[in-house]
Amino acid sequence: MNEIRQLLAKKVENLSPPDFESLALEIFQYQARYNSLYANYLQLLNIQPKHITKVEDIPFLPIQLFKNHIIKTGEWTPQTIFTSSGTTEQITSKHWVRDLDFYLKNTQKGFEYFFGNLSKYCIIALLPSYLERSGSSLVAMADFFIKQSNYSQSGFFLYDTDELVRVLKFVKQNNIPTLLLGVTFALLDLAEQYPADLEGVMVMETGGMKGRRHELIRDEVHKILCEAFHVKHIYSEYGMTELFSQAYSLKNGIFKSPPTLHIYGRQVNDPLAPEVIGKTAILNFIDIANLDTISFIATDDIGKIYKDGSFEVLGRLDASDLRGCNLMVQ
């Protein structure tokens, strides 16, 4: 089994986009055999893995199972465990991580696929609440990004707003390519209290109000931030505890996925039926970077998928818990 896993991991790391579907099918067979929870799920659906020959026929595991089950393909000891945020009354998701370096390098590849080499950016992370708890995959990603930066000004800014403002002025004055990565409520707080001309700075929101503010649609949030920071548009990151890959919106709230992540849709009233392109659907993901857990995930997010593989997020199913990284209802 370990030899199969090593071979698949190398294929994921060296993925060529045209090879995605064939690799996804290989990973399906691997996980159907060595992931006991997924194997039981397939059995309940009366599906025999050997009969799955097309990606479109692969069953997706409900994302809620991350809350109550340890999801692993094979037997191994985790290096860390990612946990979703939530209130004390909520049961949070837990994603066991076999190889943290594998996750971090995949996040780097995903970012650089859209924005170029990380080292050229000054990385400013504004992630209160996430920094105040353990197990955040977003904090792990941001910390890794900061360490790749060539600029000493890169770092986390929790409550030292004066220093944050000073650094933003410095990078602006010195024309340093900069990513300001922030949870939505923190960026809105900054926009209200310290509006400034940040033209040239890549302002990227990760979603999430955490009960700090009333929910706003994405267009409203982006309009407020654009006006306060004098930028033409706001970037967005779409990620979650249960996924090792992240999607990015370069503008207009339309997300694009890196090569390791593909999106599919299912009908609201039939979780096993695919949805038509361009119509409102529940979002399913194949994340081949989830090699050691489960790559085929049925989320609770509502959205639309377009012919070019891009997508937008419209909200979340009413019966689902709102999680810390949820994107605004639109």
N, C-alpha and C positions, 0 to 999 in steps of 0.2 A: 504493500500500500504506500509506503513512504517513497518508493521509487516513482510510482504514478504521480504522487503529489508533487515531487520535485520537478518532474517533467511538465506537469500542468502549470506550475508556478513560473517556470521559465517561459512558457508560451504566453502567459498573461503579461509578464514583464516585457516581452518582445513582440507584443501583439501588433499585427498589421490589420487595419480596419476591415479589409475584405475577408479576413479569417475569423471574424467575430462569431458568426453563426455556427461554424463547424466546431470551434472551441467551446462555445456554450453547450453544444450537444455532448461533447466529451465530458465537460464538467457536470452536466446533468447525470450522466451515467455513473460518474464517480460519486457524486453526492447521494444518488438514489441507492447506491450500494453501501456506502460507509457512514451515512448520516441516518441513525436509527429513527429519529423523529420524522424526518422526511420520508423514509421508507414506510413507516406506519401510515403517514398521511396518504401516500400513493396507494397503499393497500386499501385504505378506507374508501378511496375514490375508484377502486377496482381498476387501477391502471398498472399495466406491466411495462416497466422501463424499456424493455427490448422493443416494444412497439412504437416508441417515440422516435420518429425520424426527422421531424421538423421542429424548429424552434417554437413555432406558433402553437404546437401541441403540448409544450411543457407546462405542467401545473405549477402555480405560484403558491408559496406558503404564506398564510395570513400573518401579517406583521405583529398581530397581538400576541403571538406565541413567544416573542422575545421577552414578554413580561413574566411568563410563568414557567418557561422551560430553558434549560441549558441547550443551546443549539450549536452542535459541533459536528464536523465531518472528520471521523477518525478519533483516535485517543491521544490526547496531548494536554499539557499543563499550560494555562494561559500566562502570558507575560503581563497582561493587564486586562481589565474589564471596563469597557466603555458603558456609561449609564446615561440615560436620558434624564432631563430635568423635569420637575413636576412638584406639586404640592405634597405635603406630608401624608395626605390622604390617598394619593394616587400610587398605584403600583407602576414603577418605572421599568423601561426596557433595559436589558443587559445584553451587551454584545461581547462575547469572549474573544480575546485577541491572541492568536497563537504567535504571531510575529509582528511586533510593533513597527519594526523597520520597514517591513513589506507594506504596511498601511501608509506610513509617512512618505515613502518614495512614490507610492501611487498617487497620493494627494499632490505631490510636487509635479508629477507628470501631467496630471489633470489640469492644474493651474497653468503650467507652461505651454500646454497645448493651445491655450487661448491667448495668453498674455506674454509669452516669452520668458527668458531666464529670470528666476526669482532673485538671483544675486544682484541684479541691477536696480531692484526696488528698495526703498526704505519702507519697512513694514511697521505700521502703527496699528496696534490691536486695542480696541476699546470694547472689552467683553466683561463688564461687571456682571455679577451673579454667576457666570460660568466659571470665573476665576475663584469664586468663593466656595466652590464645591469640588469634590474629586470626581474623576472619571469622565470628564468632558472630552469627546473626540474633537470638538471644535478648538478647544484650548490646546490639545496636543498638536493639531495641525498648525495653528497660529504660532506656537512656540517653535516648531520645526521651521516654518517659513522665516521667522525672525532670525534663526541661527544661520540660514542660508544667505541672509542679506550682507552686502558689503558695507553697510552704513551703521556706525555706532549709535545713531539716533533711533534705530529700530528698537521696539520693545512694547511691553504691555503698559497700559495706563489705566489704573483702577480708579483712584480718587484724586490723583495729582493733576487736576485740570489745568492749573497754571503752567506746569511743565509741558503738558500736551499742547497747549496753545503756543508756547514758545517753540516747540519742535516744529509744529505746523508752519509757523512763520519762517523758521529757518529753511525748511525744505522748499518752501515757496520762493523765497528770496534767492536761493541758490539753484533753482531749476532742477532739483533732485527728483527723479521719478519716484512717486510715493503711492503706496496703497494704504488707505485708511479703512481698515476692516472693523466693522462695528455691529453689535446687536442693535436692532432697530430703535428700541426705546432710548438707548444711550446716545445714538446719533441724533435723535430728536431733541434730547436734553441739551446736547452740545449746540445744536442749531439755534435753540431758543436763547440760551445763556451766552453763547460766544459765536455769533454769526461772523463769518470772515470770508474773504475772497480766497477760495481754494482752487481757482481755475488751474487745471493741469494735474491736480491730485485725483487719483482714482478712488472715489468714495464708494464703498461696497457694503451693503447691508446684508445681514445673515437671517433676517426675519426675527420675530419674537418680541412680544410686549411684556411677557412675564407678569401680567396683572398690574404693571406700573402705569399703564395708560389704557384708554379705551381703544378698541381695535379700529384701525383705519384700513381702507383699501390701499393697495400698493401705489396706485396713481397719486393718491393724496399724499402719502408719505414722500414719494419721490419729488413731488412738486414743492413741498415744504423744504426738503433738503437742497434741492436745486436752487431755490431762491435764497436760502440762507448762506450757501457756500459758493454761489456764483459759478456753478458747473452746469454743463449742458445736459447731462444725464447721470443717473445713479446706476451703478452695477449691483447685481444681486448674486448671492451664492445659495444654492439649494443643496442641503446636505442633511443627514440624519444619523442618529446613533447606529441604526441598523445597516447603513450603507458604508462601504469603504471608498466609494467614488463620489465626487461632487459635480453638480452641473452649475453652469454660470449663465446669467443674463447680462449681455453686453449693453442692451438698452431695450426699452419698451416692455419689460417684464416677460420676454420670451426667452426661455432657457434652452441652452444647447448642451449636449452631453459629451464627455470625453470618450475616446474609443472603448474604454472598459465598461461603459454604462449605456444600455439601450432601454428605451421606454415602450411600453405597450399599454393598451387600455382594456378595461372590462366593463360590461354593462352594470348599471347600478342595481338592477333587479335580478341579475343572474351572474354570480361571481365567476362562473366558468365560461361565459360567453364573451367573445371579443367585441370591442366597440368599434364603430365606424370612424375613420379618420376625420378629424375636424369637428366631431360632435362631443358633447360633454361626456366624460367617462371617469371611472375610478382608475388611478394610475398603478400599473404594475412595472417593476423594474427587473432587468437582468443585470446584475453587477458581478462580472466575472472575477473582480478583485476580492469578492467574498468567498474565496476558494475554500477556506477552512471552516466556514459556517454554512450559509445557504445563499446561493446566488440568485434565487428566483423568489421575489418578494411581492406580495400583494399588499399595497399600502392602503391607507384610508384617505388619501388625498384625492380631491376632485380636480380635474383639469381638462385640457384639450391637447390633442396630439396632432401635429401637422405632417404633411407628406415628406418634408425634409428631415424628420426625426426630432425637430424642436418641439417644445411644449410650453404650456403656461399652467400655472397653479391657480385654481379658482377658490379653493377653500378645503374644508375637511368634512367628512361624513358627520351628521349630527350626533350619532351615537358614540363617536370617538372622543377620547380624552384630548384636551388641548395640551400639547407638549411645548416645552420651552423653545424649541427651534421651529415651531409652526410658522408658516408664512401667513400673512394677513389674508383674511377672507376678502375675496374680490367678487 
